[in-house]
């Protein structure tokens, strides 16, 4: 438990340094430092209220692991759901643009990337770009799923990763999600 607190404190310190700097070179150093502690760290502006402490969970035997919700092996940062049973699993914030939806202009619309599973044709679910303005425009028929409920959404997997794990030969164990990076 004490180790977890120290890791979270270090990540909070990195967040403070991030907010104080606007230089790309310093951000690159901070990203490397944070990802050495937690491979799924995101800059504060991309986290949408994501609690750093929630990355670390205590499991059997006092081993500290990281809990990661994935869709098709890719970590999820947000989930939207509809009354009809459609789901949008957000995996990245990509860029902002002005979007025209239904004849109305949405300035600085956040374009997201993720996995869309529409209730009318779930067999054709696929990864692609998603407009946040369009999802929000569909409210109250579409809403964000609270993080505590992500694990019961269809097709997601919960993975617990031990950041201190060693392979059988004593070397660093690679994470099953190490291929994926938000940065």
N, C-alpha and C positions, 0 to 999 in steps of 0.2 A: 504494500500500500504506500509506503514511504517513497519507493522508487517511482511509482506512478505520479505522486505529487511533484517530485523533482522534475520529471519529464514534462508535465503540464506547465510548471513554472517556467521552464526553459522555453517552451513553445510560446507562452504568453509574452516573455521577454522578446522573442523574435518578432512577434506581432507588433509590439511597441516600436522596435527599431524599424520595422517595415513602414509603419505609419509616419515615422519621422523622416523617411528618406524618399526622394523621388528619382534617384539615380538608378538606371538599369543595372549597372555594374554591382552596386550594393545589393540590389534585389536578387541578383543571381547568386551572390554569396549567401544571402539569407535563405534562399530556396534550398541550396545544397545543405546548409546547416540544419534546417528544419526537416528535410526529407531523410537525413541521416537518423533522426530521432523517430520520425513517423512518416513512412512513405506516402501516406495519403493526406499530408498537410496541404492546405490550400491557402493562398493569401487571404487576409481578412475580408477584402472586398468581394471575394468569390464564395464566401462561406455561408452566407444567408443565415446567420444566427447559429451556425453549427458549433456546438459546444466541444472545445478541445478535450475536456475530460471524458466525454462520451466515447471517444476513440478507444479508451482503455477500459477494459472490463476485467473483473477478477473471476477466475473460474476455479475448478477443483484443484486442490493442493496449493493454493496461493500463487499459481502461475498467472502472470499478467499477460493478457493477449489483446489484440486489437480486433474489434468487431467491424466487419465490413459487409454491407448489403450490396450484392451484385446482381446484374441482369446479363445473362449470356457471358458471364465472366468479367464484366466491366463494372467497376464501382459506381454506385448511384449517389447523386448529390441531392436529388429531389424527386418526388413522385406526385403526379396529378391523377385524379380518378374522376369518372363521371357516373351519373345515375344509371346510364345504360350499360356500364361495365367496361368502358374503355379505359386504358391506362397509358400514361406517358411517363417513361422512366428517364429522367434527365441525368446525363452523364458528364456534360460539359457546358460551360457558358462560353460561347464562341466570340460573338461580336455584337455591336449595336448598329442599327440602321433605322431609317425612317421607313415604315411599312404602311401600305394602303390595304385595309381590311374592311370589306363591306362599304367601300366608298369613303371611309374616314381615314385620315392620316394619323398614324401613331408615331410620334417623334421618339427617337432613341429607343426603339423596340429592341429588347434583348433577344438575340437569336441563340437558341439552345441547341444542343445536339443530344440525341437520346434514342430510345427504343419506343416506338409507338405500337401499341397493341389495341386495335379498335374492335369494339364488341361485334360489329357487323361482319367482320372478316378476320378473326384472330389468327387464322392460319397464314395470313399474309403480313403478319407483324414484321417490322423492319426498323433498322437504324436510319436516322435522317435528321434534318434540321427542323426545328420547331420554334414557332413564334410565341414568346411569352405573352405578348399583348393579345394574341388570339386565344390563348388558354384563359387569360384573365377576363377577356370579353365574354366568354361562355359561362362565367359565374352567374348564378349559383348552381348551374347544372354540372360544373366542373370545379373541383377544389383541390388544394394541396392536401396530401395525406400526411397526418402527423407522423414524425419520425418513429415514434414508439410503435406504430402500426405497419411500418414498412415490411417487416418480416412475414406478414400474412398476405401480402399482395401476390398475385399469380406470377409464376415463373421466376421469382427472386430466390436467391440463395444467400444464406447467412454464413459468412466465413469468419473463423476466429484465427487470427494469425499471431504467433508468438514472435515478437521482434528480436528476442534473444536466443531463438532456437538455433541449434547446431545440427549439421547433418551427422550421419554415423561415423564419418571420418574425422570429425572435430572441426570442420570448416564451416563458414557461414552458410546457413540454409537459405536458399533463394525463396522468396515469397511467390505463391502461385499467381499473384497479381503484379509482380515486379515489372512486367512488360508495359504496364499502363501508367501514364502520367498525365496530370491535368495541365502541366506547365510546358 
